[in-house]
């Protein structure tokens, strides 16, 4: 039998077929080698299916699509299949390119709730046979996409959001419209119209402070949920946490920090707007003393959190909540003071 006629190796066969003579390959553990073989096979299957379905070939060898490749990588990180992520990493590796965007823009913000409401209304008028309400799933999908991809007004960001919303509806809501082509096409048309209408609206520069504020809020909603994102007290606890960590990085001693807490809580409560202004002023003063650019540090941190999976921050938040830093649990605990 020629090599071209041999049947493909299945992932389940790998353990039995592995040549024991490669145990010492580059000093890798045998299990690590097995993992590489299994994942390489899974990736090959995924790419073969994509080539068959979409007619792809070796266009990934083109040198003129690196920014597009990085954008696709970010999109597939949001969608969640490690095989797709690995494929785009492999393409970039082949070209000697980094996965880091050359100039990563902050994502455009969308009013997910409003778009979901308008989409459901328009879709219900066109396809009245569906009575279930997709608004929550649509909004969730839009939020996931809008913090993970390039601004939706650029490239095929709208198509990306459509794809992610459809995945969220199927995977998290159990609604699969793929067998009802008329309903699915109508739903995509309604959502695309709402998104493109949003993209056409004039918006302020993504580098503005207010726009970054909206970016961070959308990220909070997607990572922690609406209740934690909207809770002033919970957001205040997180601000205190970051301020203490900044103080620690400055070399502040914990006993002085504890005394400062008692000193502040012994005074009347201030006005939130003024106190936020005070936070900003003292941050600028600290940045100048440390020789740092406060605006650049803020932007860099936003880009850092947006580059990581939402699950990473959701897990960290859950750990903090479990440690007792959850105002919702504190206010509902037996004996807790009631408003």
Secondary structure, DSSP 8 states (H G I E B T S, - for coil): --GGGS----GGGHHHH--GGGTTGGG--HHHHHHHHHHHHHHHHHHHHHHHHH---SGGG-TT-HHHHHHHHHHHHHHT-HHHHHHHHHHHHHTT--SS-SS--------HHHHHHHHHHHHHHH-TT--S--HHHHHHHHHHHHTTSS-TTSTTHHHHHHHHHHHHHHHTT----TT-HHHHHHHHHHHHHHHHHHHHS----TTSHHHHHHHHHHHHHHHH-HHHHH-HHHHHHHHHHHHHHHHHHTT--HHHHHHHHHHHHTS----HHHHHHHHHHHHHHHHHHHT--HHHHHHHHHHHHHTS-HHHHHHHHHHHHHTT--HHHHHHSTT----
